[in-house]
Amino acid sequence: MRGAVFLLLFLSGCSYRSVTLHLPPPPPSVANNITVIQPLNPVIGKIKGNGTFLIKIDRDVGSYIKAKLSNSPKLKNYVVKVKIDNLSLLYNPHLSTNNALAKIEFKVTLQKRGELIEKSFRLQNVATIRGYRYEERLKNLLQTLLDEVVNEIEKL
């Protein structure tokens, strides 16, 4: 009987389910020169396992990006518009390597007194995630991707 209970607990700990990723709360941003437009759907991806489970985010990525960009001294003199066209996260625990993929497509417009810079980006991150605490590792993968977005915008 103990063996059956242990097996049940072990299998329930290894099963996958829909998850909600919790991005860190952004500090209050007073930057009025930065606008981020994004899809409103909190579902950003899927976990492929013995079924398909959803990956959601608990807050908008726009406020995270805006807060990070607000700290950039280079962008203080620009009107910045970021439009996120697509954000996705796919996790397949049955693959042995590179089983998590995060992608983002976005457009940036920087404007300053007669100067206009527009650029489109397509970034992706790949990771190998195994075992328990996969939610935390998926969140870190997403956060790394969003930090790359900020870095690319600051390079313009």
C-alpha positions as CSV (number, residue, x, y, z in Angstrom):
1,M,0.0,0.0,0.0
2,R,2.8,2.4,0.9
3,G,4.4,1.7,-2.5
4,A,1.2,2.6,-4.3
5,V,0.9,5.9,-2.4
6,F,4.6,6.7,-3.1
7,L,4.1,5.9,-6.8
8,L,1.0,8.1,-7.0
9,L,2.8,11.0,-5.3
10,F,5.8,10.6,-7.5
11,L,3.8,10.5,-10.7
12,S,1.7,13.5,-9.7
13,G,4.8,15.5,-9.0
14,C,6.2,14.7,-12.5
15,S,3.1,15.5,-14.4
16,Y,2.7,18.7,-16.4
17,R,-0.1,21.1,-16.2
18,S,-1.1,24.6,-17.3
19,V,1.1,27.2,-15.7
20,T,1.0,31.0,-15.1
21,L,4.4,32.7,-15.2
22,H,4.8,35.5,-12.7
23,L,7.0,38.3,-14.0
24,P,8.5,40.5,-11.4
25,P,6.4,43.6,-10.7
26,P,7.8,46.6,-12.5
27,P,8.7,49.7,-10.5
28,P,6.4,52.6,-11.1
29,S,7.4,54.2,-14.4
30,V,7.1,57.9,-15.0
31,A,8.4,57.8,-18.5
32,N,5.7,59.5,-20.7
33,N,7.8,59.2,-23.8
34,I,7.6,55.4,-24.0
35,T,4.6,53.5,-25.3
36,V,4.3,49.7,-25.6
37,I,1.4,48.2,-27.6
38,Q,0.9,44.5,-27.1
39,P,-1.7,41.7,-27.6
40,L,-4.1,41.4,-24.7
41,N,-4.3,37.6,-24.6
42,P,-2.5,36.3,-21.5
43,V,-1.9,32.9,-23.1
44,I,1.5,33.0,-24.7
45,G,2.3,29.4,-25.2
46,K,1.9,25.7,-24.8
47,I,3.4,22.7,-23.0
48,K,3.2,19.6,-25.2
49,G,3.0,16.5,-23.0
50,N,0.4,13.8,-22.7
51,G,-1.9,16.6,-23.6
52,T,-1.5,20.2,-24.4
53,F,-1.4,22.7,-21.5
54,L,-1.4,26.4,-21.7
55,I,1.3,28.8,-20.6
56,K,0.0,32.2,-19.3
57,I,1.5,35.3,-17.9
58,D,0.1,37.1,-14.9
59,R,0.8,40.7,-16.0
60,D,1.5,42.4,-19.3
61,V,5.0,42.3,-20.7
62,G,4.6,45.9,-21.9
63,S,4.9,47.3,-18.4
64,Y,8.0,45.2,-17.8
65,I,9.6,46.5,-21.0
66,K,8.5,50.1,-20.4
67,A,10.0,50.0,-16.8
68,K,13.3,48.7,-18.2
69,L,13.5,51.3,-21.0
70,S,12.7,54.1,-18.5
71,N,16.1,53.5,-17.0
72,S,17.9,54.1,-20.2
73,P,19.6,57.5,-20.4
74,K,20.0,57.2,-24.2
75,L,16.2,57.1,-24.8
76,K,15.2,60.0,-22.6
77,N,15.2,62.4,-25.5
78,Y,13.3,60.1,-27.8
79,V,9.6,59.3,-28.2
80,V,9.7,55.5,-28.1
81,K,6.9,53.3,-29.5
82,V,7.2,49.5,-29.2
83,K,4.6,47.3,-30.9
84,I,4.7,43.6,-29.9
85,D,3.3,41.6,-32.8
86,N,3.9,38.1,-31.5
87,L,5.1,36.5,-28.2
88,S,5.2,32.8,-27.9
89,L,6.7,30.1,-25.6
90,L,6.7,26.4,-26.4
91,Y,7.9,23.7,-24.1
92,N,8.1,20.0,-25.0
93,P,9.4,18.0,-22.0
94,H,9.8,14.8,-24.1
95,L,12.7,16.3,-26.1
96,S,16.1,15.7,-24.5
97,T,17.7,19.0,-25.5
98,N,16.5,22.5,-26.7
99,N,13.0,21.7,-25.5
100,A,11.9,25.2,-24.7
101,L,11.6,28.0,-27.3
102,A,10.7,31.6,-26.6
103,K,10.1,34.0,-29.6
104,I,9.1,37.6,-29.9
105,E,8.4,39.8,-33.0
106,F,8.2,43.5,-32.4
107,K,8.6,46.9,-34.1
108,V,10.3,49.9,-32.7
109,T,9.9,53.5,-33.6
110,L,12.2,56.2,-32.2
111,Q,11.4,59.8,-32.9
112,K,13.3,63.0,-32.1
113,R,13.1,66.4,-33.7
114,G,13.0,65.5,-37.4
115,E,14.8,62.2,-36.9
116,L,12.8,58.9,-37.3
117,I,14.2,55.4,-36.7
118,E,12.0,52.4,-37.4
119,K,13.1,48.8,-37.1
120,S,11.5,45.4,-36.9
121,F,13.0,42.6,-34.8
122,R,12.5,38.9,-34.5
123,L,14.3,37.4,-31.4
124,Q,14.3,33.9,-30.0
125,N,15.9,32.0,-27.1
126,V,16.3,28.3,-26.8
127,A,16.9,26.4,-23.5
128,T,16.9,22.8,-22.2
129,I,14.6,22.5,-19.3
130,R,14.2,19.2,-17.3
131,G,12.4,18.0,-14.3
132,Y,10.5,19.8,-11.6
133,R,10.5,23.6,-11.2
134,Y,10.0,24.0,-14.9
135,E,7.7,26.9,-14.3
136,E,10.6,28.9,-12.8
137,R,12.9,28.0,-15.7
138,L,10.3,29.0,-18.2
139,K,9.8,32.3,-16.5
140,N,13.6,32.9,-16.6
141,L,13.6,32.1,-20.3
142,L,10.9,34.6,-20.9
143,Q,12.5,37.2,-18.8
144,T,15.8,36.8,-20.6
145,L,14.1,37.3,-23.9
146,L,12.4,40.5,-22.7
147,D,15.7,41.8,-21.4
148,E,17.2,41.1,-24.9
149,V,14.3,43.2,-26.4
150,V,15.3,46.1,-24.1
151,N,19.0,45.7,-25.1
152,E,18.2,45.7,-28.8
153,I,16.1,48.9,-28.5
154,E,18.9,50.6,-26.5
155,K,21.4,49.8,-29.3
156,L,19.4,51.8,-31.9
